[in-house]
Amino acid sequence: MEIQENLCANATRKIALLITKASDLGMDISGYGQAGENGTSGNVYLWLEDYAFTLFIDLSGDDEIQAIWTNSYNGDEETRSANKTTLRELEAWAGYMDVKAEAMEEAAA
């Protein structure tokens, strides 16, 4: 996993929280991924290739960790809290969202 360089102290602290949460969930962080700050939204994120969701914290807000899923067909995004959940629940949610997006894409075709 790569960590973006030249982050402010607050963004670095929030990345540490995301890595800790991923570890607590049992996520494998040894694969390909990135942690950094989104220049557009200001969110601090942890994206890992092996998972269909990304963990993030709003840089300007509190330390609530959320998960975001992105529709690969149209770029729409859905979020949910990742604080009181399990890895199994997050993976099931992202899997459901993938199936739903695929069905909507097939219906539109």
Buried (B, 14 or more C-beta within 10 A) or exposed (E): BEBBEEBEEEBBEBBEBBBEBBEEBEBEBEEEBBBBBEEEEEBBBBBBEEBBBBBBBBBEEEEEBBBBBBBEEEEEEBEBEBEEBEBEBBBEBBEEBBEEBEEBEEEEE
